[in-house]
Amino acid sequence: MSTATQKLMSVDEFLGWAGERDGRWELLDGHPIMMAPERVAHLEAKSEASVALRRSIERAGVPCRVLPDGATVRVASRTALEPDALVYCGPRLPPDAIEIPNPMIVVEVLSDGTAARDHGVKLVGYFSLSSVAHYLIVDPERRTVIHHRRGQGDLIETRILTSGPLRLDPPGLQLAVDEFFPAA
């Protein structure tokens, strides 16, 4: 990951700037950060998470959609993140939208280079959005899903899962932890 510039940017400035660049970028506290190339285990976990969530949505029949990485989530005026997968519910967004205003489920796949941000600034950032009900951190190395869930008031509940069912309510999804990982 590298910082591209010293000028602090707003999310609106960043979206225009990043659209003219190659690669994937996030904006942290006004600083554009280029995202590093990904390993196969990371890519497989992202893919499996998206497929698992999509199948769960189909089974539940809820009006939600899964998006893989590439969509921007604005969490503050100078911070925009690009989760590895997300779920939003309600009407389909316009085809040219690049920003997802109300994600309900956000997924990050853990890697050595991003672990501190995934467990820190991203956890705080995603839950600063009232729409976020679930933040999943998928660890492909340990085949573990860390499920942060919005509780009552300002409570965030955390479960660490290595197997069994995972209930994401709202929106009413049920899936197995194993679905987040490729067959061994």
C-alpha positions in Angstrom: 0.0 0.0 0.0 1.3 3.4 -0.8 0.2 7.0 -0.2 -0.2 8.7 -3.5 -0.2 12.4 -2.6 0.2 14.7 0.3 -2.9 16.9 -0.5 -5.9 16.0 1.7 -8.9 15.1 -0.4 -12.6 15.0 0.2 -14.4 11.9 -0.9 -15.9 13.8 -3.9 -12.4 14.9 -5.0 -11.0 11.4 -4.5 -13.7 9.8 -6.6 -12.8 12.0 -9.6 -9.1 11.5 -9.0 -9.3 7.7 -8.6 -11.4 7.4 -11.7 -8.5 8.7 -13.7 -6.0 6.2 -12.2 -5.2 2.5 -12.7 -5.5 0.1 -9.8 -7.7 0.1 -6.8 -7.7 2.9 -4.2 -9.2 3.8 -0.9 -9.2 7.2 0.9 -8.2 7.2 4.5 -8.4 10.5 6.4 -7.9 12.4 3.1 -5.0 10.4 1.9 -5.4 8.1 -1.2 -4.0 4.6 -0.5 -3.3 2.3 -3.4 -4.4 -1.3 -2.6 -1.7 -4.0 -3.1 -2.0 -6.9 -5.5 -3.9 -9.8 -4.0 -2.9 -13.4 -3.4 -5.0 -16.3 -4.7 -6.3 -17.2 -1.2 -7.6 -13.7 -0.8 -9.2 -13.7 -4.2 -10.8 -17.1 -3.6 -12.2 -15.9 -0.3 -13.7 -12.8 -1.8 -15.3 -14.8 -4.6 -16.7 -17.4 -2.2 -18.1 -14.7 0.1 -19.9 -13.0 -2.8 -21.3 -16.3 -4.0 -22.4 -17.4 -0.5 -24.1 -14.2 0.1 -25.8 -14.2 -3.3 -27.1 -17.7 -2.8 -28.4 -16.9 0.7 -30.2 -13.8 -0.7 -31.8 -16.0 -3.3 -32.9 -18.6 -0.7 -34.3 -15.9 1.6 -36.1 -14.1 -1.2 -35.2 -10.7 0.2 -34.8 -7.6 -2.0 -31.1 -7.3 -1.6 -28.0 -7.4 -3.9 -24.4 -8.5 -3.5 -21.6 -6.5 -5.0 -18.0 -7.6 -5.2 -15.1 -5.3 -4.6 -15.0 -2.1 -6.6 -17.9 -0.3 -5.0 -17.1 2.7 -2.8 -18.5 3.2 0.7 -18.2 6.7 2.1 -17.7 6.6 5.9 -16.7 10.2 6.5 -16.0 13.3 4.5 -12.4 12.3 3.9 -12.7 8.5 4.1 -14.0 6.2 1.4 -13.5 2.4 1.6 -13.7 -0.4 -0.9 -14.9 -3.5 0.8 -14.2 -7.0 -0.6 -17.9 -7.6 -0.9 -21.1 -5.9 0.4 -24.9 -6.3 0.5 -27.3 -3.5 0.1 -31.1 -3.8 0.2 -33.9 -2.0 -1.5 -34.2 -0.6 -5.0 -31.4 -1.4 -7.5 -28.9 1.4 -7.7 -28.4 3.2 -11.0 -26.0 1.3 -13.4 -23.4 4.1 -13.3 -23.3 4.4 -9.5 -19.8 4.0 -8.0 -20.8 4.8 -4.4 -23.1 2.6 -2.3 -24.9 4.9 0.2 -26.5 2.3 2.5 -24.7 -1.0 2.7 -26.2 -3.5 5.2 -23.5 -6.1 5.2 -19.8 -5.4 4.6 -17.1 -8.0 4.1 -13.4 -7.6 4.3 -11.0 -10.5 3.6 -8.0 -10.4 6.0 -4.5 -10.2 4.7 -1.2 -9.4 6.5 -1.0 -5.9 5.0 -4.6 -4.9 5.9 -5.3 -6.6 9.2 -4.8 -3.6 11.4 -7.1 -1.4 9.3 -9.7 -4.2 9.0 -9.9 -4.6 12.7 -9.5 -0.9 13.5 -10.4 2.1 11.2 -12.7 0.0 9.0 -14.6 -1.5 11.9 -15.2 2.0 13.3 -15.9 3.5 9.9 -18.4 0.9 8.7 -20.3 1.1 12.0 -20.5 4.9 11.8 -23.1 4.2 9.0 -26.5 3.5 10.5 -27.3 1.2 7.6 -24.5 -1.3 8.5 -25.9 -4.2 10.5 -23.1 -6.7 10.0 -19.3 -6.4 9.3 -17.7 -9.7 8.5 -13.9 -10.2 8.5 -13.0 -13.4 6.7 -9.7 -15.0 7.5 -8.8 -17.4 4.7 -5.7 -18.7 6.5 -7.5 -19.8 9.6 -10.9 -20.4 7.8 -12.5 -18.1 10.4 -15.3 -15.5 10.1 -15.3 -12.7 12.6 -18.9 -11.4 12.7 -19.4 -8.0 14.1 -23.1 -7.2 14.5 -24.9 -4.1 15.5 -26.7 -4.6 18.8 -29.0 -2.4 20.8 -28.0 1.2 21.2 -24.3 1.6 20.5 -23.4 -2.0 21.3 -21.4 -4.0 18.7 -21.5 -7.7 19.3 -18.7 -10.0 18.1 -18.6 -13.7 17.4 -15.7 -15.7 16.0 -16.9 -18.6 13.9 -15.0 -21.5 12.5 -18.0 -23.7 11.5 -21.7 -23.9 11.7 -24.5 -21.5 10.8 -24.2 -17.7 10.4 -27.4 -15.7 10.7 -27.4 -12.2 9.3 -30.6 -10.6 10.5 -31.5 -8.1 9.2 -32.0 -8.9 6.3 -32.8 -12.5 7.2 -30.0 -14.4 5.7 -28.8 -17.9 6.8 -25.6 -19.5 5.5 -22.8 -21.7 6.7 -19.4 -20.5 7.7 -17.9 -23.1 5.3 -19.5 -21.3 2.4 -17.0 -18.5 2.7 -14.1 -20.7 1.8 -13.2 -22.9 -1.1 -13.4 -26.6 -0.6 -10.2 -27.9 1.1 
